[in-house]
Amino acid sequence: MTPQEQEIEKMKKVISSEIRKVLTSNMTIFDWDIPENNDRKSAELIFTVMQEEMDILKQEIEIGKFDQY
């Protein structure tokens, strides 16, 4: 197991928690801003934005943007 694989095993729960926090924090803002908010629709829209950004990050990783981070 590489050092990076060992580290990701330690960090998995933290990373997962941070991702969920992005979604839930934005859900809270939608609830504040939109009377009678449709929570499912809001979650879907927030997730779409998150996924789009993850796709951009993946492309940046593939082209080497983080090779010398």
C-alpha positions as CSV (number, residue, x, y, z in Angstrom):
1,M,0.0,0.0,0.0
2,T,1.4,3.4,-1.0
3,P,1.7,6.3,1.5
4,Q,-1.1,8.0,-0.4
5,E,-3.3,5.0,-0.1
6,Q,-2.6,4.8,3.6
7,E,-3.4,8.4,4.0
8,I,-6.7,8.3,2.1
9,E,-7.8,5.4,4.3
10,K,-7.3,7.7,7.3
11,M,-8.9,10.7,5.7
12,K,-12.0,9.0,4.0
13,K,-14.4,9.8,6.7
14,V,-13.3,13.4,7.0
15,I,-13.5,14.0,3.2
16,S,-16.9,12.4,3.1
17,S,-18.1,14.5,6.0
18,E,-16.8,17.7,4.3
19,I,-18.7,16.8,1.1
20,R,-21.9,16.2,2.9
21,K,-21.5,19.5,4.8
22,V,-21.3,21.4,1.5
23,L,-24.6,19.9,0.5
24,T,-26.3,20.4,3.8
25,S,-25.0,23.9,4.3
26,N,-26.4,25.0,0.9
27,M,-29.7,23.2,1.7
28,T,-30.0,25.4,4.8
29,I,-29.4,28.5,2.7
30,F,-32.1,27.4,0.2
31,D,-34.5,26.8,3.1
32,W,-33.9,30.3,4.4
33,D,-34.2,32.0,1.1
34,I,-37.1,30.1,-0.5
35,P,-40.5,29.9,1.2
36,E,-41.9,26.4,1.1
37,N,-38.7,25.1,-0.5
38,N,-38.8,21.8,-2.4
39,D,-35.9,20.2,-0.6
40,R,-35.5,17.3,-3.1
41,K,-35.3,19.7,-6.1
42,S,-32.8,21.9,-4.2
43,A,-30.7,18.9,-3.3
44,E,-30.6,17.8,-6.9
45,L,-29.6,21.2,-8.2
46,I,-26.9,21.6,-5.5
47,F,-25.6,18.2,-6.3
48,T,-25.5,19.0,-10.0
49,V,-23.3,22.0,-9.3
50,M,-21.1,19.9,-7.0
51,Q,-20.8,17.2,-9.7
52,E,-19.9,19.8,-12.4
53,E,-17.1,21.1,-10.2
54,M,-15.9,17.6,-9.4
55,D,-15.7,16.9,-13.1
56,I,-13.6,20.1,-13.6
57,L,-11.3,19.1,-10.8
58,K,-10.9,15.6,-12.4
59,Q,-9.9,17.2,-15.7
60,E,-7.4,19.5,-14.0
61,I,-5.9,16.5,-12.2
62,E,-5.6,14.6,-15.5
63,I,-3.8,17.4,-17.2
64,G,-1.4,17.7,-14.3
65,K,-2.5,20.9,-12.6
66,F,-1.9,19.3,-9.1
67,D,1.3,17.4,-9.9
68,Q,3.4,19.9,-7.9
69,Y,0.8,21.1,-5.4
